[in-house]
Structure formats: C-alpha cells, structure tokens
Amino acid sequence: MANTPQTLARHKRRTFTRKELQPPTWRHLLHWSDVCLYLDAQPERCIQAPFAGGPPITAKLLQHMAQFKLVRHRISDCRWQLSLRWESIMQRLITGMPADDTAPPEMERLDGTPFLVDFGVDTFYVNVKAEEVPLPFLEALAMGKAAAQVDYKPLVTSWLFGGAPLLLYPNGKGTTETGGVSWGYILRNTLVEIRLRKEPFHGIVAMVHFLAECLWLNGPKPSLDLMRASLAAMWADEEAFADVRYQTSQIHLCADVAHFPLTDAYLPNVVTHSIKRTVHLPSHADLALDDSEYDEPLGESDDDVWLYEGMAPPGWNEEELPDEPDVWADEQEEYDEDEEDEEEPDEEPVAEWHPEGAKIHWRGKAMEGIGFSPGADMSAAWYDKILEERKHKKPWMREIHKAGGWELGMRLTRIELRYRRGILNELEVAHGTEKGARWFDDPYVTLDHVGEAWGFGVGYPPEFDRLPDVTHRGWMRLAVPDPNDGTRSRWDTDPLWEVVQRAPFLHGLPKPLKRAKEAKPDLDQIDAEIRGMLVTRAMLRGSYLDAPASLPSELVAFQERITEWDAHVGRVFSEDVRERARMSGKQVPMKAPLVFPKRPRGRPAKRVGKPQAEKGA
C-alpha cells in the first residue's frame, strides 16, 4: 500500500512523541516549595483529594510537579506521595539544572513482570450434619436472640471461636429464592459465621462459613479443628456430639498476581465454559477510599457481598440496574426473620458453554472486577485486590502480600475460583477417582485435593502437558488468539495465565501467617532495654577495667561513636525520627522554608533553566 498523506497522518497520530519538559518559572518554584514542605509533614508524605488544610493544591499542579519527579500518583490508593529526594530535586531546579541526570521516561511504567504473590483457600463452607441440635443449646439460642431483639443489636455470648466471643444476631438469615434454606440463628465473629436451624434439613443442622481472616491467619485444617472444638462446647454432650458429621459445601481457591492487568481487553481472549460474564467498575468514592484507619468489620459476610450478592459500591445507585437476573448473586441470601423450613431446592440445570456469551455492566471509568458464571456450581472472579481490601478493611492481608514480594503502590489482581458440590463431584470423576468414594464430602480430605481442583479450574502449565491430547486445559484460561484457527480451544495459553496455573497448590497449602502481636510503645520498657544494651556495650568495650563503668561515660562514648558512623553513612538522626513518625501515621512539623537566591528588582520573571536553542541551530 502506498504511503498516502492520509496514512502518514494516521501513523503520526499513533506514534508516541516525547514532549520536552519546559523548566518551571520562578513563581512555580516558590509555590512548589510550599507544597513540598506541606507534603513532607504529612503521614507517609501523602495527601488525597479533596486537598484542604495547606497551600493551594490542585490535581493539575501535582501533575506538573510529577513531571519533574517531585511527586507521584499511587494507583493502589489514589493518593499523591512526595519523593524522598524532593529537596535535592528542588535545589537543582532552583539553580537551573535538570531535575535528574537521566532523561525523563516516555511514560510512567504501571506494570512490571507478573509474579505470584500468594495463594490459598479464601473461603470455606462446611455443613454440620446431626439428627438434632441439643435442646439446652436451642433454648439458650432462643433466649439470647430474644434479648438481642430488645435493642436489635448483636448479643455477646459465652461461646468462643478461636478465643474470641461469638455474637448472636437478632435476626436470622434467609433467601429470596423459592425453595431456599432459612437459618434461624446466626453466630459470628471476625473469623467465622455459624448458621443454625431448629430442625434438620436433609440432616443439616448448621453451616459454618470460615471467613478469610480465619483461613489465612490460622490455615484451613487448623480452622476445622477450631470448628470442632467450638461446636463441642456448644453441644455440651459428648455422646450426642460423637454422631456429628461434616460435609464440604463450597470452597474458594485464589491466587494473587502482581502486575496482572485488569482490563476488559482480555475478555475476547478468555476461553471459558462460563456463559455469563459481568464487569463491575468502582466509583470515584471507591477510588478515594482512605485505608489509614480501619473500622470495625460489619455484620454481613464480607466474602460475598462485594462482588456476588448484588451490593453495588457507593455511587452506583444513580442509575437503576437492568431488569435482568442479578449476575453478581452468589447464594442470593439475605437476612430474614422467617425461620420456617423450606422445601428442598431443585437441582440447577448445567449451563452449556457458549464461547461468545458475555454480559458486561459498565459503571465508572476504572475496572473493579470481572465475574464469570456467578451463582453457578463453578464460578470465578478477577478483581482489584487492594481496592477490595480498602473497602472491607483488611489490614492483616497487607503483611501476607508483603511476605510474597508485593510492595505498596504495586498493582495486585486476585484470580478466584469457587467450587460447589456439583462441580466437585464432576472433578472427582474427571480425575479418575473410584466411583462412590466422594472424597469431597469430608472437608479434611477436600483440602488434600485442592491441587486437582485448581488445575481443573485454570488448567495446567506447559510442563504438565505430557499428553496434550488428553490433558485437561482448564475450565477457564487466557489464550493467545490465532487468526488462522477459529477453534478457540486450540489457542495457546497466554504466558500471563501460566503464572496463575503455576500456583503451587499441588505441593500443599502455604503455612499460615500468624498475626503478630500489636506493638504498644512503652517508654519504661524501652528505657530498660537501652540500659541493658549499654551495660553489654560497656562490658564489650572493657571500660570497666580502667575505672568503674558509669552511665554518663558510656553515653558519651556511644554519642562519639554513633556521630562518626552517621557522618560516614550520611544519616541524620533528626530526619530518621521524622521519617519514623511519618511512617507511623503521625503528622510532623513543617521544615524551614527553602532559601531562594535574591533576584534583581525591576526585571520580568524569566524561566529558570538553560535557554532554549535558537531555531535552526
């Protein structure tokens, strides 16, 4: 094709051209110095909109400063952060030198090489089967619920789970579906939710919903042990409790991948047996959430309400949702006062796979999550994990991410697959298990098969493809389109998805990250520790050999030694104290204003920096 003027013009529009940064004016620098001093005094050197309480600040101003690397915009929490090198950058700008010796990058690098941060069981539902619930326990539940309904507030009970008391809620939990199950009593704390019935329903008297905090901080099997101990205390009858059995109801497996782009551009490349897909987008209020303080967790199950029970984030209610089934619904349950038994629900028909089937709901400009077949026996979700943690106040999860190599400001996407009993039965057959074994009935045995479940859901990486003609490719995977092959199932797997496939579930679940004890500063304890260190230091120096050791003499020797060390490594004690206070969430006093060289009066303000080369030079 000839290069016509039209094609050249289109190519020019598509080609990225680096814009030369114009040096800031003197007025800019004076204002920027005030902004930098204000940011330097804020916790973590960060601010977010609305910008109030300091010098005049706008988003456009911060974007201009970001071009010179004075600040950066953090995608993870939508805050602006001041650079650690802001003083040296400002000094270079004041003296007319470039802000950095290196040329500015063409564009901000948002993504790096994708890698697996963590993986595990995020949610676990277990049915409790027994002939009946002990009458004394039911009477205690009824009396407690009546007391809770007086003020309609949860009642603290004497029953414990994981060492924390369980709250008895004034309402039950039901379903809007015909034939759904209602639960008369709800016990809950931050680790678990236990739902109980007055009468057995097909042998089921209770369901235990293990929340993410319990599973991640204790581990799945220790969490099951906590369940047995807690239920034994509730039954208070060894003979009756010996007949209690447990049955897996639902299990959610997940992998958190750093630098995994969450974009709808991948949807055409997803090869999946899901007939229904939904995209949710966060509002501006979601993106502006502040996670510097965490509220007490709410009463509802935070694992389901966000993406799967139709609770749209704030700001989505300006427009009504389309008149169609709720594509985000998981169990479609809601709190309900009705405690009567419902009839057994009919078995859901298995959805047929249609490669082009998709439903997309757009709300906002940034993507929050993508759901695949919500409410079915097999479902999945991709979503922004950091945004979800800010919305549901999960500070404990940050330490787990950091242990896996995640850093603040890094993009983190969760790939989550949900398995119900119907699909677990199919999985058992697919892996050639002896018919009738039903390993998925026992929750302890189910946890021994999470490797097969994960491979069934996402497929296996290339190193497992010893027999490509019979190897299962997965319920869903991200593929590389082949323009010469219209059969999507034959497309090669995207290398990005291989990171997800390599989550080492087959090698066992990761060890739980125990919750660290909260550090409570105690000056008396710190002083005692410092004194003990000084005693050890005096002993190692041997100062007691020449004269009796004394605290003042040891402090003088320490000051001389540490002052020399600070000068050698370039550390400043006062700056270290300010930084420690900022990182602890404390505001610090502003520094003294920067010293600008005096400018002769009567001259117009000129741009600071090297004069631009003359045209044609």
C-alpha positions, 0 to 999 in steps of 0.5 A: 500500500502506498504511503498516502498523506492520509496514512502518514497522518494516521501513523503520526497520530499513533506514534508516541512523541516525547514532549520536552519538559519546559523548566518551571518559572520562578513563581512555580518554584516558590509555590512548589516549595510550599507544597513540598514542605506541606507534603513532607509533614504529612503521614507517609508524605501523602495527601488525597483529594479533596486537598484542604488544610495547606497551600493551594493544591490542585490535581493539575499542579501535582501533575506538573510537579510529577513531571519533574519527579517531585511527586507521584500518583499511587494507583493502589490508593489514589493518593499523591506521595512526595519523593524522598529526594524532593529537596535535592530535586528542588535545589537543582531546579532552583539553580537551573539544572535538570531535575535528574541526570537521566532523561525523563521516561516516555511514560510512567511504567504501571506494570512490571513482570507478573509474579505470584504473590500468594495463594490459598483457600479464601473461603470455606463452607462446611455443613454440620450434619446431626439428627438434632441440635441439643435442646439446652443449646436451642433454648439458650439460642432462643433466649439470647436472640430474644434479648438481642431483639430488645435493642436489635443489636448483636448479643455477646455470648459465652461461646468462643471461636478461636478465643474470641466471643461469638455474637448472636444476631437478632435476626436470622438469615434467609433467601429470596429464592423459592425453595431456599434454606432459612437459618434461624440463628446466626453466630459470628465473629471476625473469623467465622459465621455459624448458621443454625436451624431448629430442625434438620434439613436433609440432616443439616443442622448448621453451616459454618462459613470460615471467613478469610481472616480465619483461613489465612491467619490460622490455615484451613485444617487448623480452622476445622479443628477450631470448628470442632472444638467450638461446636463441642462446647456448644453441644455440651454432650459428648455422646450426642456430639460423637454422631456429628458429621461434616460435609464440604459445601463450597470452597474458594481457591485464589491466587494473587498476581502482581502486575496482572492487568485488569482490563476488559481487553482480555475478555475476547481472549478468555476461553471459558465454559462460563456463559455469563460474564459481568464487569463491575467498575468502582466509583470515584468514592471507591477510588478515594477510599482512605485505608489509614484507619480501619473500622470495625468489620460489619455484620454481613459476610464480607466474602460475598457481598462485594462482588456476588450478592448484588451490593453495588459500591457507593455511587452506583445507585444513580442509575437503576440496574437492568431488569435482568437476573442479578449476575453478581448473586452468589447464594442470593441470601439475605437476612430474614426473620422467617425461620420456617423450613423450606422445601428442598431446592431443585437441582440447577440445570448445567449451563452449556458453554457458549464461547461468545456469551458475555454480559458486561455492566459498565459503571465508572471509568476504572475496572473493579472486577470481572465475574464469570458464571456467578451463582453457578456450581463453578464460578470465578472472579478477577478483581482489584485486590487492594481496592477490595481490601480498602473497602472491607478493611483488611489490614492483616492481608497487607503483611501476607502480600508483603511476605510474597514480594508485593510492595505498596503502590504495586498493582495486585489482581486476585484470580478466584475460583469457587467450587460447589458440590456439583462441580466437585463431584464432576472433578472427582470423576474427571480425575479418575477417582473410584466411583462412590468414594466422594472424597469431597464430602469430608472437608479434611480430605477436600483440602488434600485435593485442592491441587486437582481442583485448581488445575481443573479450574485454570488448567495446567502449565506447559510442563504438565502437558505430557499428553496434550491430547488428553490433558485437561486445559482448564475450565477457564484460561487466557489464550493467545488468539490465532487468526488462522484457527477459529477453534478457540480451544486450540489457542495457546495459553497466554504466558500471563495465565501460566503464572496463575496455573503455576500456583503451587497448590499441588505441593500443599497449602502455604503455612499460615501467617500468624498475626503478630502481636500489636506493638504498644510503645512503652517508654519504661520498657524501652528505657530498660532495654537501652540500659541493658544494651549499654551495660553489654556495650560497656562490658564489650568495650572493657571500660570497666577495667580502667575505672568503674563503668558509669552511665554518663561515660558510656553515653558519651562514648556511644554519642562519639561513636554513633556521630562518626558512623552517621557522618560516614553513612550520611544519616541524620538522626533528626530526619530518621525520627521524622521519617519514623513518625511519618511512617507511623501515621503521625503528622510532623512539623513543617521544615524551614522554608527553602532559601531562594537566591535574591533576584534583581528588582525591576526585571520580568520573571524569566524561566529558570533553566538553560535557554532554549536553542535558537531555531535552526541551530 
